[in-house]
């Protein structure tokens, strides 16, 4: 039920990389106080993984060859998750 103007205002004033990082940090801080999260670990180790999202079309990027992904154009997101299942980066 939000208008385009309301969404644009929300984006312009509240959605940023810094705000996302601060919100994520607050969620992790609260999550670590939940006794159940300690069953998976103490939050000092992590796992990391990349995920490729293909982008269609042809262009100059199609000529680049990546050893892992070939020459398919796309973007990779790299995620870091603690042993308590908190995504911290």
C-alpha positions as a printed NumPy array, in Angstrom:
array([[  0.   ,   0.   ,   0.   ],
       [  2.981,   2.393,  -0.156],
       [  3.258,   4.955,  -2.919],
       [  6.334,   5.384,  -5.078],
       [  6.996,   8.727,  -3.382],
       [  6.883,   7.11 ,   0.078],
       [  9.274,   4.366,  -1.01 ],
       [ 11.65 ,   6.896,  -2.563],
       [ 11.632,   8.945,   0.651],
       [ 12.346,   5.828,   2.716],
       [ 15.204,   4.872,   0.421],
       [ 16.751,   8.34 ,   0.33 ],
       [ 16.677,   8.938,   4.085],
       [ 17.005,   5.541,   5.755],
       [ 18.45 ,   2.867,   3.47 ],
       [ 22.23 ,   2.958,   3.198],
       [ 25.16 ,   0.624,   3.635],
       [ 25.965,   2.234,   6.989],
       [ 22.387,   1.86 ,   8.257],
       [ 22.272,  -1.759,   7.09 ],
       [ 25.55 ,  -2.51 ,   8.889],
       [ 24.342,  -0.896,  12.102],
       [ 21.023,  -2.755,  12.008],
       [ 22.787,  -6.055,  11.314],
       [ 25.153,  -5.438,  14.23 ],
       [ 22.247,  -4.783,  16.58 ],
       [ 20.483,  -7.984,  15.476],
       [ 23.657, -10.024,  16.028],
       [ 24.169,  -8.509,  19.49 ],
       [ 20.655,  -9.524,  20.512],
       [ 20.937, -12.955,  18.895],
       [ 24.063, -13.729,  20.92 ],
       [ 22.145, -13.183,  24.157],
       [ 19.632, -15.911,  23.261],
       [ 20.669, -19.12 ,  25.081],
       [ 19.735, -21.285,  22.094],
       [ 22.37 , -19.657,  19.87 ],
       [ 25.154, -20.86 ,  22.207],
       [ 24.282, -24.453,  21.302],
       [ 25.838, -23.94 ,  17.843],
       [ 29.03 , -22.243,  19.035],
       [ 30.495, -19.283,  20.854],
       [ 30.49 , -16.937,  17.84 ],
       [ 34.268, -16.963,  17.298],
       [ 34.447, -19.038,  14.098],
       [ 32.819, -18.502,  10.746],
       [ 32.155, -19.871,   7.309],
       [ 32.253, -17.916,   4.07 ],
       [ 30.824, -18.616,   0.649],
       [ 30.21 , -16.821,  -2.612],
       [ 27.046, -16.995,  -4.666],
       [ 26.916, -16.074,  -8.372],
       [ 23.813, -14.493,  -9.848],
       [ 23.814, -14.622, -13.639],
       [ 22.954, -11.509, -15.62 ],
       [ 21.624, -11.91 , -19.126],
       [ 22.71 , -10.201, -22.268],
       [ 25.869,  -9.79 , -24.265],
       [ 28.424,  -7.107, -23.819],
       [ 32.076,  -6.467, -23.185],
       [ 31.97 ,  -8.594, -20.02 ],
       [ 31.143, -11.691, -22.077],
       [ 34.752, -11.741, -23.32 ],
       [ 36.17 , -11.987, -19.798],
       [ 36.767, -15.54 , -18.659],
       [ 36.666, -16.405, -14.978],
       [ 38.363, -19.665, -13.932],
       [ 35.44 , -20.608, -11.701],
       [ 32.395, -19.266, -13.567],
       [ 33.499, -19.248, -17.205],
       [ 32.398, -16.332, -19.384],
       [ 28.816, -15.97 , -18.132],
       [ 28.163, -12.354, -17.07 ],
       [ 26.925, -11.938, -13.516],
       [ 27.659, -10.664, -10.047],
       [ 28.955, -12.569,  -7.011],
       [ 27.93 , -11.948,  -3.417],
       [ 30.27 , -13.163,  -0.701],
       [ 28.671, -13.942,   2.663],
       [ 30.298, -14.53 ,   6.057],
       [ 28.303, -16.423,   8.708],
       [ 29.361, -17.088,  12.298],
       [ 29.039, -20.467,  13.995],
       [ 25.914, -19.051,  15.649],
       [ 24.394, -18.512,  12.169],
       [ 24.749, -14.723,  12.266],
       [ 25.522, -13.154,   8.857],
       [ 28.107, -10.555,   9.816],
       [ 29.309,  -9.329,   6.419]])
